[in-house]
Amino acid sequence: QVQLVESGGGLVQAGDSLRLSCAASGGTFSDYAMGWFRQAPGKEREFVAAVSRSGISTYYQNSVKGRFTISRDNAKNTVYLQMNDLKLEDTAVYYCAADPNRLHSDHVLEQPAEYDYWGQGTQVTVSS
């Protein structure tokens, strides 16, 4: 029902910044909580950040708190991940995902299984 396309990844040095974008089409964007996940080689996909349908509530993985900011523009059908002070351990493929569920328990948006729609991912590589 929803198609997601990430963009904005690239190769940067530690301490640099990137802004990832995820453009959505199909469905009703404002009906979906949105999340960002990442997966490094040999690792399982892990939660990075999520934002509520309205954009008012945000959630972050502890390792990115204070450095990353998730936001959404429902008029543009786009969710963003502003990544500042990038570190080597941030290197991964970053995926955006859409969650159609209306009710969420504590921390449920941290789980990949809660999301029904996923983008193809965009590579972020941080070098020293």
C-alpha positions in Angstrom: 0.0 0.0 0.0 2.9 2.4 0.8 6.1 2.7 -1.1 9.1 4.3 0.6 12.3 5.6 -1.1 15.3 6.7 1.0 17.9 9.1 -0.2 20.8 11.2 1.2 23.3 8.6 2.2 26.9 8.8 1.4 30.5 8.6 2.5 31.5 11.1 5.2 34.2 11.5 7.8 33.6 11.1 11.5 32.1 14.3 12.9 30.3 15.2 9.7 26.6 15.4 9.2 24.1 13.9 6.8 20.4 14.3 6.3 18.5 11.3 5.1 15.1 11.7 3.4 12.4 9.1 2.9 9.7 9.9 0.4 6.4 8.0 0.7 3.7 7.3 -1.9 0.5 5.5 -1.7 -1.7 5.2 1.3 -2.2 8.1 3.6 1.2 9.2 5.0 -0.2 10.9 8.1 -1.8 7.7 9.2 1.6 6.0 9.7 4.1 6.3 12.4 7.5 6.3 10.8 10.8 4.8 11.8 14.4 4.7 10.8 16.4 1.5 11.2 19.9 0.5 10.3 21.8 -2.6 9.5 25.5 -3.1 9.5 27.3 -6.1 7.9 27.0 -9.1 10.1 24.5 -7.4 12.4 20.7 -7.5 12.8 18.6 -4.6 11.9 18.4 -2.2 14.8 16.1 0.7 15.7 17.4 4.2 15.3 14.5 6.6 15.6 10.8 6.9 15.2 8.2 9.6 15.0 4.5 9.6 15.7 1.8 10.3 13.1 1.6 13.9 14.1 5.3 14.4 14.5 4.9 15.5 18.1 6.4 12.4 19.7 9.9 11.1 18.9 11.9 8.2 20.1 15.6 7.4 19.7 18.1 4.6 20.2 20.3 5.6 23.1 23.5 5.6 21.0 22.1 8.4 18.7 20.3 10.6 21.3 21.6 14.1 21.1 23.1 13.6 17.6 20.2 12.4 15.4 16.8 14.1 14.9 13.8 12.5 13.2 11.1 14.7 11.8 8.3 14.5 9.3 6.5 16.8 6.9 3.1 15.4 6.3 2.4 17.9 3.6 5.4 16.5 1.7 4.9 12.9 2.6 8.5 12.8 3.8 10.3 11.7 6.9 13.8 12.9 7.6 16.7 11.8 9.7 19.2 14.5 10.5 22.5 12.9 11.6 25.1 15.1 13.3 28.5 14.2 14.7 28.6 10.9 12.8 30.7 8.2 14.3 32.3 5.1 12.8 29.7 2.9 14.4 27.0 4.7 12.5 28.1 3.0 9.3 25.2 0.9 8.0 22.4 0.7 5.5 19.6 3.0 6.8 16.0 2.0 6.1 12.8 3.9 6.7 9.6 2.1 7.6 6.0 2.8 8.0 3.8 1.5 10.8 0.0 1.6 10.2 -0.9 0.6 13.7 -2.8 3.3 15.7 -2.0 2.1 19.2 1.5 1.4 20.5 2.8 0.0 23.8 5.9 1.4 25.3 8.9 0.7 23.1 6.9 -1.1 20.5 8.2 1.3 17.7 11.7 0.0 18.4 10.8 -3.4 16.9 11.1 -4.0 13.2 8.2 -6.4 13.2 5.8 -3.6 14.0 6.4 -2.0 10.6 4.6 -3.1 7.5 6.4 -1.2 4.8 10.1 -0.7 4.2 12.3 1.2 1.8 15.2 -0.2 -0.1 17.7 1.5 2.2 20.5 4.0 1.7 24.2 3.4 2.6 25.8 5.6 5.2 29.6 5.1 5.5 31.6 7.0 8.1 35.4 7.0 7.9 38.0 8.1 10.4 
